[in-house]
Amino acid sequence: MKGRVLDDALLQLSTSDNVGTTVDDLSEGTKIDSDGRDVVLVEDVPFGHKVALESVEAGENVRKYGEIIGTATQPIDVGEWVHTHNCESTRGRGDRAATGGETA
């Protein structure tokens, strides 16, 4: 398998990723070791969804698969669920591809 599983809870597909993907439904307060740092979930996160492994400021890139998959629309704290309420997808966006990822 590519990537690595953190504490049997999150899959980090690339070491450059700032999110991990849940491998089960996870509850608020779940503590996950990420390279010696505790990531504590601040809310319940469903199976297959993303969790921030590091803080991401509004406007910064969200990375998964070793690639940029989105842009934070608001600050995202470590342990927060990363989804459409705080991240705008950049994958498959022809309007962004033409400008190198920036909106026109």
Residue pairs with C-beta under 8 A, 6 or more apart in sequence:
2 13
3 11
3 12
3 13
3 14
4 11
4 12
5 11
5 12
5 23
6 12
6 20
6 32
6 33
6 34
6 39
7 31
7 32
7 33
8 23
9 22
9 23
9 24
9 26
9 30
9 32
10 20
10 21
10 22
10 23
10 32
10 34
10 39
10 51
10 53
11 20
11 21
11 22
11 23
12 20
12 21
12 34
12 53
13 21
13 64
13 65
13 66
14 63
14 64
14 65
14 66
16 63
16 66
17 53
17 63
17 64
17 65
17 66
18 52
18 53
18 54
18 56
18 61
18 62
18 63
19 50
19 51
19 52
19 53
19 62
19 63
19 64
19 82
20 32
20 34
20 39
20 50
20 51
20 53
21 48
21 49
21 50
21 51
21 64
22 45
22 46
22 47
22 48
22 49
22 50
22 51
23 47
24 47
25 44
25 45
25 46
25 47
26 41
26 44
26 45
26 51
27 41
27 44
28 41
28 42
28 43
28 44
29 40
29 41
30 40
30 41
31 38
31 39
31 40
31 41
32 38
32 39
32 40
32 41
32 51
33 39
34 53
39 51
39 52
39 53
39 78
39 79
40 78
40 79
41 51
41 79
41 81
42 77
42 79
42 80
42 81
43 80
43 81
44 81
45 51
45 81
49 81
49 82
49 83
50 62
50 64
50 81
50 82
50 83
50 87
51 79
51 80
51 81
51 82
52 76
52 77
52 78
52 79
52 80
52 82
53 78
54 78
55 75
55 76
55 77
55 78
56 62
56 72
56 75
56 76
56 82
57 72
57 75
58 72
58 73
58 74
58 75
59 71
59 72
60 71
60 72
61 68
61 70
61 71
61 72
62 68
62 69
62 70
62 71
62 72
62 76
62 82
62 87
63 69
68 90
68 101
69 89
69 90
69 91
70 87
70 88
70 89
70 90
70 91
71 87
71 88
71 90
72 86
72 87
73 86
73 87
73 88
74 86
76 82
76 86
76 87
80 86
90 96
90 101
95 103
95 104
96 102
96 103
98 104
